[in-house]
């Protein structure tokens, strides 16, 4: 099976993140990693999972209406197809997912990796004029669009803002929100102020909606 997921190599560095709800900032070191050039498309998702969950259908549109658990399963299955080591130990009955760090397979980006990749060495929360880089409320016509139609950021990544939100690996705040996971980037129905490199939202890992998808990452050897 030939599944084309183009990956972009990203050098390591430092990123300072901010949580507006908690009014906190912190810094994280980023090791070199790879991130998929585009959101995972419906064609790629179908090839890997044999499923078509999306509300807005189109081969090159981003897959959406997928849960965090669905994204995790996609990562493991794609790893197995490419004879890579799966990154996640999955216990279906308890829905407990453990990350196996020293593996070469596909995974969801961390919260910090996602923002580092989105900013692409820019301090701006939007890496160019929003109309040039994102499908959002004012130009989306209330639907998703094929990936890579807008301009990429300086790392060569498309649709980091707008089109659909993107699941990340991280728990948001376990003490307050339990198992809720972070998603990033803004979607087609969001206003410009919702499509920011710094903006994060969260929901239960079973949550599915028509403006939420994902892209995949890999650690560099």
C-alpha positions, 0 to 999 in steps of 0.5 A: 500500500502506497500512502503518501504522507509528506513530512517536513523536517524541523530543527529543534529550538525553544518555544515559550507558550502561554495559557490565557485561561490560567495566565501562565507562561512556560518555556520548552525545548524542542528536539528535531522532529518531522511534521506532515506537510498538510493535514491528514486528508480523507484519502489518506485516512481511508487508505489507512483505516478504511473509514470515511467519517467526514461531514464535508466529503472530498478526497483532498479535504482534511479528514474531520469528525474524528476523535483523539482516539481515532487519530491515535489509532491512525498513527499506530496503523500507519506505523505498522503499514510502513514497518515502523514501531508504533508509538502508542500502547493502547488498552481498548477496554480502559481507553488508556493510551501510553506513549512509547518514547523511543520509537520511530513511528507516527504520533500526534505532535505535542502542544509545544511542537505544534506551536513551534511549527506553526510560528516557524521562527516568527513571533507573530500569532499569524505568520502572514495575512490571514486571508493568504494562509487560512480558510476561516469564517470570512472566506471559507463559505462555511465548509472545509477546503482541499489542503494546501490551497493557501500559502504555507508558513516558512517551514513549508507547512500548510493550513496550520491556521484555519480549515480544521482544528488539529488534535495534539497529544497533550492533556490540557489540565488533568486536575481540572479537566481530567482526560481532556486533550488539546487541539490547535489552529482554528477552523473554517467557522472561526473568526480571525481572532480564533486562528492564532498560533497561541490559541488552544482549546480542549475537549474529551478524547472521544469528541468529534466535530466537523472542524476538527482533524489532525496531522502527524509527527515523527521524531528524528533519529 
